[in-house]
Amino acid sequence: MDTNQHEFTGPFAKEVYDIVGCAFEILNELGNGLLEKPYENSMVVEFQLRKIPVAQQTRFPVLYKTIPVGEYIPT
């Protein structure tokens, strides 16, 4: 078995390949052991460098009977 030949095929194969490539680039640059936020911020930077559309921690309004009462930030 040739372990150097890993090819993903599927409807979003190129996107998966690009995203995993970003993750490995960041891991190689920063190493492991940091908290999540520096990796998240680095992914945003790497996506922008590679022209991959990204929105970080999008906020959504929380409405109660059409009145804004706060905001939700998915984690």
URHULIN-V651928 format. One record per backbone hydrogen bond with DSSP energy under -0.5 kcal/mol. CO is the residue of the C=O (numbers start at 1). NH is the residue of the N-H. If there is no record, write none. Layout:
# URHULIN-V651928
co: {CO/CO}
nh: {NH/NH}
This chain:
# URHULIN-V651928
co: {1/2/4/5/6/10/12/13/14/15/16/17/18/19/20/21/22/23/24/25/26/26/27/35/36/37/38/39/40/41/42/43/44/45/46/47/48/51/58/60/61/62/62/63/64/67/70/72/72}
nh: {3/5/6/7/8/13/16/17/18/19/20/21/22/23/24/25/26/27/28/29/30/31/31/39/40/41/42/43/44/45/46/47/48/49/50/52/51/53/74/72/63/69/70/65/67/64/62/60/74}
